[in-house]
Amino acid sequence: MLDELLGRAELKDRIADLEEELHHRERELEAERERRADAVSDRQDAEERVNRLEDRIADLEGTVERLRDDDGTDRSFAHTEDLRDERLGAVLDRLGSVETDAEGAFSAYVANGHDLPDTVQEAFGDRAALVGRAAPCLAVTDDAGVVAACLSVPDPPEPYTQWDTAFSLDRERFEPTGEFTVALVRSDLFAMGQYEGRERVAFQGFDSELKSQHSKGGFSQARFERLRDAQIDDHLDRCRAALADRDTDRCYLVGERTVLDEFDDLADATATVDASGEPEAALDSAVRDFWTVRLRVP
């Protein structure tokens, strides 16, 4: 009664209404923050999918171009096979057994399939386009066209071409021999093994936890990206320190294309591999992929 007489009842009702409206606006604001955070995450996912699709389209377009000779004729390989272990050794032995007269055996390491040397085009004739498709590769053939093969090379040499009495096959570039190190480097994982031939004699590995997505209602997208980049930089610094402590001269690096460039100064050869899981298991898978040779017969 007193509140009504003093006019306070109306004010209290107004305050209650305003508090309710404030709570409603706060709920709307929180919902908008969550919507924006979800939108940022969705945009990141969409951008990653677009990048993967663009890379795939580029690869397919390049394949189509390399499949066509100058006259527009589509060609295909007579035989394709992945070689490893005993099977790889047997094929290399077979190619190594070929002997010809002087300058009857042609060998070339072709690094760029879009710019074939004239000597490669002359040696392979109408099959030269397939050599370009197989590149980078070691391509061998003889002057009679009886033997022809393209081999991927785990530890590639500098580009060259030569005619001789036998094919130029440096077995050490195809098979694990002597002492060497293989390191798997990803933005969130590192695994390094030291080997004597096919036997691993030492292992070191670790992984690093990275922020996987923008947090809802937390900090800005720019801050999220800076924090993630800093985490990756710290991880790569640890990887470089571990590589500096290796006991072998030869070092092969495999892993994500986006981080391998950071270690070009330490690597004799690099390769992109899709190896996941715990560090030791991932390294075993990566080493197997690295020493797998793709044979294509043009």
C-alpha positions in Angstrom: 0.0 0.0 0.0 2.8 2.4 0.9 4.6 1.6 -2.3 1.5 2.5 -4.3 1.0 5.7 -2.4 4.6 6.8 -3.0 4.6 5.7 -6.7 7.2 3.1 -6.1 5.1 0.1 -7.2 5.1 1.4 -10.8 8.9 2.0 -10.7 9.5 -1.6 -9.3 7.4 -3.0 -12.1 9.3 -1.0 -14.7 12.6 -2.2 -13.2 11.5 -5.8 -13.4 10.5 -5.3 -17.0 13.9 -3.7 -17.8 15.7 -6.5 -16.0 13.8 -9.1 -18.0 14.5 -7.3 -21.2 18.2 -7.1 -20.3 18.4 -10.8 -19.6 16.6 -11.4 -23.0 19.2 -9.2 -24.8 22.1 -11.0 -23.0 20.7 -14.3 -24.2 20.4 -13.0 -27.7 24.0 -11.6 -27.5 25.4 -15.0 -26.3 23.4 -16.8 -29.1 24.9 -14.4 -31.7 28.4 -15.0 -30.3 27.9 -18.8 -30.6 26.5 -18.4 -34.1 29.5 -16.4 -35.2 31.9 -18.8 -33.7 30.2 -21.7 -35.4 30.3 -19.7 -38.7 34.0 -19.2 -38.3 34.6 -22.9 -37.8 32.3 -23.8 -40.7 34.2 -21.3 -42.9 37.5 -22.9 -41.9 36.2 -26.4 -42.7 34.8 -25.1 -46.0 38.1 -23.4 -47.0 40.0 -26.6 -46.3 37.6 -28.6 -48.5 37.9 -26.0 -51.2 41.7 -26.2 -51.1 41.7 -30.0 -51.3 39.3 -29.9 -54.2 41.3 -27.3 -56.0 44.5 -29.4 -55.6 42.7 -32.5 -56.8 41.3 -30.6 -59.9 44.8 -29.3 -60.7 46.3 -32.8 -60.4 43.6 -34.3 -62.7 44.0 -31.5 -65.2 47.7 -32.1 -65.3 47.2 -35.8 -65.7 44.9 -35.2 -68.6 47.4 -32.9 -70.3 50.3 -35.4 -69.8 48.1 -38.2 -71.2 47.9 -36.6 -74.5 50.5 -36.6 -77.2 51.0 -33.6 -79.5 48.6 -35.2 -81.9 45.9 -35.4 -79.2 46.0 -39.2 -78.9 45.3 -40.6 -75.5 47.9 -43.2 -74.3 48.2 -45.4 -71.3 51.0 -47.4 -69.6 51.3 -51.1 -70.5 52.0 -52.0 -66.9 52.0 -50.2 -63.5 53.3 -51.7 -60.2 54.5 -50.6 -56.8 57.8 -52.3 -56.0 59.3 -52.9 -52.6 61.6 -55.3 -50.8 62.4 -58.5 -52.7 60.3 -57.6 -55.7 62.1 -54.2 -56.1 65.5 -56.0 -55.9 64.4 -58.5 -58.5 63.3 -55.8 -61.0 66.5 -53.8 -60.5 68.5 -56.9 -61.0 66.7 -57.6 -64.3 67.3 -54.1 -65.6 70.9 -54.2 -64.4 71.5 -57.4 -66.4 70.7 -55.7 -69.7 73.9 -55.2 -71.8 74.1 -53.6 -75.3 76.6 -52.4 -77.8 78.2 -49.0 -77.3 75.6 -46.4 -76.7 72.7 -48.9 -77.0 71.2 -48.3 -73.5 69.6 -45.0 -72.6 69.1 -43.7 -69.1 67.7 -40.3 -68.0 66.5 -38.8 -64.7 63.5 -36.6 -65.7 62.5 -34.1 -63.0 60.0 -32.1 -65.0 57.4 -33.9 -67.2 56.4 -30.6 -68.9 59.8 -29.9 -70.3 61.3 -33.1 -71.6 64.9 -33.0 -73.0 65.2 -33.6 -76.7 67.3 -36.7 -76.0 64.4 -38.2 -74.0 61.9 -37.5 -76.8 64.2 -39.0 -79.4 65.0 -42.1 -77.3 61.3 -42.9 -76.5 59.7 -41.6 -79.7 55.9 -41.8 -79.5 56.1 -43.0 -75.9 57.8 -39.8 -74.7 54.5 -38.4 -73.5 54.2 -41.2 -71.0 57.7 -40.5 -69.7 56.4 -37.0 -69.0 53.4 -38.3 -67.2 55.6 -40.6 -65.0 58.0 -37.8 -64.1 59.8 -37.2 -61.8 61.3 -40.6 -62.7 64.3 -42.5 -64.0 63.5 -43.5 -67.5 65.4 -46.3 -69.3 65.1 -47.8 -72.8 67.4 -49.4 -75.5 68.0 -48.4 -79.0 65.8 -51.2 -80.3 62.9 -50.3 -78.1 62.8 -53.8 -76.6 63.1 -52.5 -73.0 61.4 -49.4 -71.6 60.6 -48.5 -68.0 60.0 -45.5 -65.8 60.9 -45.8 -62.1 60.2 -43.3 -59.3 63.4 -42.7 -57.3 63.2 -42.2 -53.5 66.5 -40.4 -53.4 66.6 -38.6 -56.8 69.8 -37.5 -58.5 70.3 -34.4 -60.5 68.6 -34.5 -64.0 70.8 -36.2 -66.6 70.6 -38.2 -69.9 73.2 -40.7 -71.2 73.7 -43.5 -73.7 76.0 -46.3 -72.5 76.4 -50.1 -72.8 74.1 -50.6 -69.7 71.4 -48.7 -67.8 72.6 -46.3 -65.1 71.1 -47.6 -61.9 72.4 -46.4 -58.6 71.0 -49.0 -56.2 71.6 -46.8 -53.1 69.0 -44.3 -54.4 66.3 -47.0 -54.7 66.9 -49.3 -51.7 67.9 -48.7 -48.0 71.6 -49.3 -47.7 74.2 -48.2 -45.2 73.5 -45.8 -42.4 70.9 -43.1 -42.7 68.1 -41.3 -40.9 64.4 -41.1 -41.8 62.3 -38.4 -40.0 58.5 -38.0 -40.2 57.6 -34.3 -39.7 54.0 -33.1 -39.3 52.7 -30.0 -37.7 51.7 -32.0 -34.7 54.0 -35.0 -34.7 57.7 -35.9 -35.0 59.2 -39.4 -35.4 62.8 -40.1 -36.3 64.6 -43.4 -36.8 68.2 -44.2 -37.5 68.8 -47.2 -39.8 71.4 -49.6 -40.9 70.0 -50.9 -44.1 66.5 -52.1 -43.4 67.0 -52.4 -39.7 66.0 -49.5 -37.4 68.6 -49.1 -34.6 67.4 -46.0 -32.8 64.1 -44.2 -32.4 62.9 -40.8 -31.1 59.4 -39.4 -31.3 56.9 -36.9 -29.8 53.7 -35.2 -30.6 52.3 -31.7 -29.8 48.8 -30.8 -29.1 47.4 -28.1 -31.4 44.2 -26.1 -31.1 42.0 -27.8 -33.6 39.3 -25.1 -34.1 38.3 -21.7 -33.1 36.7 -21.6 -29.6 33.1 -20.4 -29.3 32.7 -17.0 -27.8 36.4 -17.0 -26.8 38.9 -14.9 -28.6 39.0 -13.6 -32.2 39.8 -15.7 -35.2 43.0 -13.7 -35.7 44.2 -14.5 -32.2 43.3 -18.1 -32.6 45.4 -18.3 -35.8 48.3 -16.6 -34.1 48.2 -19.0 -31.2 48.0 -22.0 -33.5 50.9 -20.7 -35.6 53.0 -20.2 -32.5 52.3 -23.7 -31.3 53.4 -25.1 -34.7 56.6 -22.9 -34.7 57.5 -24.3 -31.2 56.9 -27.8 -32.5 59.0 -27.3 -35.5 61.8 -25.9 -33.4 61.8 -29.1 -31.3 61.9 -31.1 -34.6 64.9 -29.2 -35.8 66.7 -29.6 -32.5 66.1 -33.4 -32.6 67.3 -33.6 -36.2 70.5 -31.7 -35.3 71.3 -34.5 -32.8 71.2 -37.4 -35.3 74.2 -39.6 -35.8 74.1 -40.1 -39.6 75.0 -37.9 -42.5 72.3 -39.1 -44.8 68.8 -37.8 -43.8 65.5 -38.3 -45.6 62.5 -36.3 -44.5 58.9 -37.2 -45.1 55.5 -35.8 -43.9 53.3 -32.8 -44.6 54.1 -30.8 -47.7 53.3 -27.6 -45.7 56.2 -28.1 -43.2 58.8 -30.0 -45.1 60.1 -26.9 -46.8 61.3 -25.7 -43.4 63.9 -28.4 -43.3 65.3 -28.4 -46.9 68.8 -27.6 -45.6 68.9 -30.8 -43.5 67.4 -33.3 -46.0 69.0 -35.3 -48.8 65.5 -36.0 -50.1 62.0 -35.3 -49.1 58.6 -36.9 -49.8 55.0 -36.2 -49.0 53.4 -39.1 -47.2 50.1 -39.8 -45.5 51.2 -41.4 -42.2 49.0 -41.1 -39.1 48.8 -42.6 -35.7 51.2 -42.9 -32.8 54.8 -41.7 -33.7 56.5 -45.1 -33.9 53.7 -46.7 -36.0 53.5 -43.6 -38.2 57.2 -43.7 -38.8 57.1 -47.4 -39.9 54.3 -46.6 -42.4 56.2 -43.5 -43.7 59.4 -45.5 -44.2 57.6 -48.2 -46.1 56.0 -45.6 -48.4 59.3 -43.7 -48.9 61.1 -46.8 -50.1 58.3 -47.9 -52.4 59.1 -47.5 -56.0 56.4 -47.0 -58.7 57.2 -48.8 -61.9 55.5 -47.7 -65.1 56.1 -49.4 -68.4 55.4 -47.0 -71.3 
